[in-house]
Amino acid sequence: MEQIVDFLQAFLQELLVLIAPIVAGFVSAALIALTKKWLAEIEASKPQLADAIKQAVSLAVQAAEQAGIAGLIEEKKAYALSIAESWLDQNGWEEIDLVILDAAIEAEVNKLYPKEEADSERFFASW
């Protein structure tokens, strides 16, 4: 009985290792689609806010990438979120939902660094 349990544990672990990158890809794609929809709605109703989010996210992702390359930070995504949130706060946009801002950062990373999507485990580990 113990051998069967060990076999099932090993089998399920290998199955999860194979499925995890696929699930991560679907989740990432869903977040990007939701972010694009949300930004389109904001562009229609509040074009200045949409521009501010795009600027903040672009600035934050590029700053995090450069700081990561220089070895100044370890958590690029947390750093980018902090930069974007601070930039938006300083420019009078305090009402931004951090979950949406996080998704916008993911979308920007996927837009700026598409080649790294093939190696999603390394890609998401660095972000």
Sine and cosine of phi, psi and omega as CSV:
sin_phi,cos_phi,sin_psi,cos_psi,sin_omega,cos_omega
0.00,0.00,-0.64,0.77,0.00,-1.00
-0.90,0.43,-0.56,0.83,0.03,-1.00
-0.92,0.40,-0.60,0.80,0.01,-1.00
-0.92,0.40,-0.67,0.74,0.02,-1.00
-0.90,0.44,-0.68,0.73,0.04,-1.00
-0.88,0.47,-0.68,0.73,0.02,-1.00
-0.89,0.46,-0.71,0.70,-0.01,-1.00
-0.90,0.44,-0.63,0.78,0.04,-1.00
-0.89,0.45,-0.71,0.70,0.00,-1.00
-0.90,0.43,-0.67,0.74,0.01,-1.00
-0.89,0.46,-0.74,0.67,0.00,-1.00
-0.90,0.43,-0.59,0.80,0.04,-1.00
-0.90,0.44,-0.71,0.71,0.03,-1.00
-0.91,0.43,-0.62,0.79,0.04,-1.00
-0.89,0.45,-0.68,0.73,0.04,-1.00
-0.90,0.43,-0.61,0.79,0.03,-1.00
-0.90,0.45,-0.60,0.80,0.02,-1.00
-0.97,0.25,-0.57,0.82,-0.09,-1.00
-0.99,0.10,-0.50,0.87,-0.10,-0.99
-0.80,0.59,-0.74,0.67,0.01,-1.00
-0.89,0.45,-0.55,0.84,0.02,-1.00
-0.93,0.37,-0.71,0.70,0.02,-1.00
-0.89,0.45,-0.67,0.75,0.03,-1.00
-0.87,0.49,-0.63,0.77,0.04,-1.00
-0.90,0.44,-0.69,0.73,0.04,-1.00
-0.91,0.41,-0.67,0.75,0.02,-1.00
-0.89,0.45,-0.69,0.72,0.02,-1.00
-0.88,0.47,-0.70,0.72,0.01,-1.00
-0.89,0.45,-0.65,0.76,0.01,-1.00
-0.91,0.42,-0.68,0.73,0.03,-1.00
-0.89,0.45,-0.65,0.76,0.02,-1.00
-0.90,0.43,-0.69,0.73,0.01,-1.00
-0.90,0.45,-0.69,0.72,0.03,-1.00
-0.90,0.44,-0.64,0.77,0.01,-1.00
-0.90,0.43,-0.69,0.73,0.03,-1.00
-0.89,0.46,-0.65,0.76,0.02,-1.00
-0.90,0.44,-0.72,0.70,0.00,-1.00
-0.88,0.48,-0.71,0.71,0.02,-1.00
-0.90,0.43,-0.60,0.80,0.04,-1.00
-0.90,0.43,-0.64,0.77,0.04,-1.00
-0.91,0.42,-0.65,0.76,0.01,-1.00
-0.93,0.37,-0.65,0.76,0.02,-1.00
-0.85,0.52,-0.60,0.80,0.00,-1.00
-0.95,0.31,-0.64,0.77,-0.07,-1.00
-0.99,-0.10,-0.57,0.82,-0.03,-1.00
-0.67,-0.75,0.98,0.20,-0.07,-1.00
-0.87,0.49,-0.54,0.84,0.00,-1.00
-0.93,0.38,-0.62,0.78,0.04,-1.00
-0.91,0.41,-0.67,0.74,0.02,-1.00
-0.87,0.49,-0.69,0.73,0.04,-1.00
-0.89,0.45,-0.65,0.76,0.01,-1.00
-0.90,0.44,-0.67,0.75,0.02,-1.00
-0.90,0.44,-0.71,0.70,0.00,-1.00
-0.87,0.49,-0.69,0.73,0.01,-1.00
-0.91,0.43,-0.72,0.70,-0.04,-1.00
-0.89,0.46,-0.71,0.71,-0.04,-1.00
-0.92,0.38,-0.70,0.71,0.02,-1.00
-0.88,0.48,-0.74,0.67,0.03,-1.00
-0.86,0.50,-0.71,0.70,-0.07,-1.00
-0.91,0.41,-0.69,0.73,-0.01,-1.00
-0.91,0.41,-0.69,0.72,0.01,-1.00
-0.91,0.41,-0.65,0.76,0.03,-1.00
-0.90,0.43,-0.66,0.75,0.00,-1.00
-0.91,0.41,-0.64,0.76,0.02,-1.00
-0.89,0.45,-0.70,0.71,-0.01,-1.00
-0.92,0.39,-0.67,0.74,0.02,-1.00
-0.91,0.40,-0.57,0.82,0.05,-1.00
-0.92,0.38,-0.68,0.74,0.03,-1.00
-0.89,0.45,-0.63,0.78,-0.01,-1.00
-0.97,0.26,-0.15,0.99,0.00,-1.00
0.98,0.20,0.32,0.95,-0.02,-1.00
-0.99,0.13,-0.41,0.91,0.00,-1.00
-0.69,-0.72,0.32,-0.95,0.08,-1.00
-0.94,-0.35,-0.59,0.81,-0.02,-1.00
-0.99,-0.17,1.00,-0.02,-0.06,-1.00
-0.91,0.41,-0.65,0.76,-0.06,-1.00
-0.92,0.40,-0.71,0.71,0.02,-1.00
-0.88,0.47,-0.64,0.77,0.03,-1.00
-0.90,0.43,-0.71,0.71,0.01,-1.00
-0.89,0.45,-0.66,0.75,0.02,-1.00
-0.89,0.46,-0.67,0.74,0.01,-1.00
-0.90,0.44,-0.70,0.72,0.01,-1.00
-0.89,0.46,-0.75,0.66,-0.03,-1.00
-0.89,0.46,-0.69,0.72,0.01,-1.00
-0.89,0.46,-0.70,0.71,0.02,-1.00
-0.89,0.45,-0.69,0.72,-0.01,-1.00
-0.88,0.48,-0.70,0.71,0.00,-1.00
-0.92,0.40,-0.66,0.75,0.04,-1.00
-0.87,0.49,-0.70,0.72,-0.03,-1.00
-0.93,0.38,-0.38,0.92,0.00,-1.00
-0.98,-0.20,0.29,0.96,0.13,-0.99
1.00,0.10,0.32,0.95,0.00,-1.00
-0.90,-0.44,0.93,0.36,-0.06,-1.00
-0.98,0.20,-0.31,0.95,-0.15,-0.99
-0.99,0.12,0.21,0.98,-0.05,-1.00
-0.96,0.28,0.75,-0.67,0.06,-1.00
-0.96,0.26,0.81,-0.59,-0.06,-1.00
-0.92,0.39,-0.46,0.89,0.05,-1.00
-0.91,0.41,-0.68,0.74,0.03,-1.00
-0.93,0.37,-0.65,0.76,0.03,-1.00
-0.89,0.46,-0.64,0.77,0.06,-1.00
-0.87,0.49,-0.70,0.71,0.02,-1.00
-0.91,0.41,-0.60,0.80,0.04,-1.00
-0.91,0.41,-0.58,0.81,0.06,-1.00
-0.91,0.41,-0.69,0.73,0.05,-1.00
-0.86,0.52,-0.69,0.72,0.00,-1.00
-0.89,0.45,-0.66,0.75,0.00,-1.00
-0.91,0.41,-0.65,0.76,0.04,-1.00
-0.88,0.47,-0.71,0.71,0.02,-1.00
-0.91,0.42,-0.53,0.85,0.03,-1.00
-0.96,0.29,-0.68,0.73,-0.07,-1.00
-0.98,0.19,-0.49,0.87,-0.09,-1.00
-0.79,-0.61,0.87,0.50,-0.08,-1.00
-0.93,0.37,-0.46,0.89,-0.03,-1.00
-0.90,0.43,-0.48,0.88,-0.05,-1.00
-0.98,0.20,-0.12,0.99,0.00,-1.00
-0.91,0.42,-0.48,0.88,-0.02,-1.00
-0.89,0.46,-0.57,0.82,0.02,-1.00
-0.96,-0.27,0.93,0.36,-0.16,-0.99
-0.89,0.45,-0.54,0.84,-0.01,-1.00
-0.89,0.45,-0.73,0.69,0.02,-1.00
-0.94,0.34,-0.63,0.78,-0.04,-1.00
-0.88,0.48,-0.79,0.61,-0.05,-1.00
-0.96,0.27,-0.40,0.92,0.07,-1.00
-0.93,0.37,-0.57,0.82,0.00,-1.00
-0.98,0.18,-0.34,0.94,0.05,-1.00
-0.92,-0.38,0.00,0.00,0.00,0.00
